[in-house]
Amino acid sequence: MEAVLELIAKEAFYQIERICHCCNTTSILPPGGEQGLTEKPPERVPSTRSNIPSNTVLIGQKELMAYCTAIVMQLNSGIKELSVKARGRVISKAVDVVEVCRRRFFEGKLEITGVNIGTEVLGEEGQTRNVSTIEIKIHKKD
């Protein structure tokens, strides 16, 4: 009996606690350490971007010229109409992107066919907030 208790105590002593700094969780490793673990591949979360049309450019935190390049590539691939969408603080960047493309890259061959502005309500109940949105529709002339 004493030998069994001693064996259990040794096994418990050799278990190592691993702390994940990205999500602040801890896990107990088996006696073999990390070598004893079998790593599962990360689960894929279905993309919510599948419902976004291919002729839409969403403006975010990247550099201005990255979005200009995306617009130029889309329009040079044969698409005639394109929609540029942004919300919140990057609305001004969306306007800048369209103006740079219109004045520098297409010089009179690109026209703005419409501008839609609106508001989205984001957040959960009790913590909702209004975020402004803009959609700029552009058309490439022949």
N, C-alpha and C positions, 0 to 999 in steps of 0.2 A: 504494500500500500504506500509506503514511504517513497519507494522508487517511482511510483506512478505520479505522486504529487511533485516530486523533484523534476520529472520529465515535463510535466505541465508548466511548472514555473520557468524552466529553461526556455520552452517554446514561447511563452508569453514575454519573456525577457528579450528574445531575439526579434520580436515583431517590431517593425519600424513604422513610425507615423510619418506620412508624407503630407505636406501642406501645399496646396495649389494656390499660388499667389494671384492668379487671374480671377478666380471666383471665391477665394477665401474658404475653401472646404478642406477637410482633412480626411485621410483614409488610412487604414491600417494595412500594411503590406504583409503578405504571407512570410513565413520563416525564411524562404529563399530570397527575400528582398524583391527588388524590381524584376529580377530574372524569373521569378516564379509567377509573374503576372502575364496574362495574355491580353494584349491590347486590342480593344475593339475599335473598328474604324468609326470615325465620327458619323453621327446620323445626319442624313441630308434633310434639310428643311426645304419644302417645296417653295420655289421662287414665286414671289408675288408680282414679279415684273412680267409674267407671261401675258397679262392682259393689256400691256402697253403696246400701242401700235408701233410698227417698225419705222414709221415716218415721224416719230416724236423724239426730240432731244430734251432730256431732263437736266436742268442746270442745278449744280450742287457746289461742292467746295473745291473742285479742281481749278487749275489755272484757266484763265479766259481763253487762251489759244487752244487748249485741248477741246473745248466746245466748238470753237471756230473750225478746227480741223474736222471734227465730226460732221458739222453742217456742210462743209465743202465736199467731203467725201460722199455724203448722202446725195447731195444735189448733182455731183458729177457722175454718180452711178446711174442716173436716169430718172430719179424721183423729181417730179415737178413741184409738188407742194410739201411743205415741212411745217411742223408745229414745234415751237420752243416753249417749254413750260418751266415755271419756277414758282417757289413760294417763300415767304418770309424775307429774310435778309438778303437773299440772292436774287431778288427781283431786279435790282439795279444791274447785277451782273448779266442777267438775261437780256436786258435792253442793250447793254454794251456789246454783248456777243453778236446780236443781230445787226447792230450798227457797224461793227467792224467788218462783218461779212458783207454787208450791203455796200459799204463804201470802199473797202480795200480789195476784197477778193472778187467781187462780181461787178463793181463799178457801173451801176445803172441797169444790170440784168436781173436784179432781185428787187421785188417789191413786197411791201407789207400789205397783206390782204385783210387782216383783221387782228384786233386786240381784244381779248376778253379778260376782265378782271373779276375777282370774286373773293369769297372768304370760306375757309374750311374750319370746322370746329374739331380740334384735336384734343386728345386726352380722355380720361375716364370720368365717370360721374363724380361731380364734386371738384374735379380738377381740370375742367375744360378751359380751353383758351381759343381765341380766334386767330387764325393765321391767314394773311392776305396771299392771294394767288394771282398769277398772270399767265396767259397763253397768247403767244404771238405767232400768227400764221403768216408764213412767207411763201412766195411763189417765184419760181425762176422763169423769166421770160426767154423766149426762143431767140 
